[in-house]
Amino acid sequence: MVAPRPSPVSYPPLDGSLFLPEMLEFNAQHNSDVTFFVYEEPDSSDL
């Protein structure tokens, strides 16, 4: 069995026309199936 190819990632314009909130919205609309951020598992020694 062959793993399905991931869909290509769409990048927002990098010409300064979008601010960070707009870039996040662009990512949510165009790359909703791509993981954006993963929190690190806390280590027991980090308490």
C-alpha positions as CSV (number, residue, x, y, z in Angstrom):
1,M,0.0,0.0,0.0
2,V,1.3,3.5,-0.9
3,A,0.7,6.3,1.5
4,P,-1.3,9.2,0.0
5,R,0.6,12.2,-1.0
6,P,0.0,15.2,1.2
7,S,-1.8,18.1,-0.5
8,P,0.5,20.9,-1.5
9,V,0.8,23.8,1.0
10,S,-0.5,27.2,-0.1
11,Y,1.8,30.1,1.1
12,P,0.4,33.6,1.7
13,P,1.8,36.5,-0.2
14,L,5.0,37.7,1.4
15,D,5.0,41.2,-0.1
16,G,3.9,42.8,3.2
17,S,0.2,43.0,2.2
18,L,-0.9,40.8,5.1
19,F,-0.4,41.2,8.8
20,L,0.1,38.3,11.2
21,P,-3.7,37.8,11.9
22,E,-4.4,37.9,8.2
23,M,-1.7,35.3,7.6
24,L,-3.2,33.0,10.2
25,E,-6.6,33.4,8.6
26,F,-5.1,32.6,5.2
27,N,-3.5,29.5,6.6
28,A,-6.8,28.4,8.2
29,Q,-8.7,28.9,4.9
30,H,-6.1,27.4,2.5
31,N,-4.2,24.8,4.6
32,S,-6.8,23.6,7.1
33,D,-5.6,20.0,6.8
34,V,-1.9,20.9,7.6
35,T,-0.7,21.0,11.2
36,F,0.1,24.6,12.1
37,F,1.5,24.2,15.6
38,V,2.1,21.3,18.1
39,Y,2.7,21.9,21.8
40,E,5.6,20.1,23.4
41,E,4.7,17.4,25.9
42,P,5.6,18.7,29.3
43,D,8.4,16.8,31.0
44,S,7.8,15.8,34.6
45,S,11.0,17.7,35.6
46,D,9.5,20.9,34.2
47,L,7.2,21.3,37.2
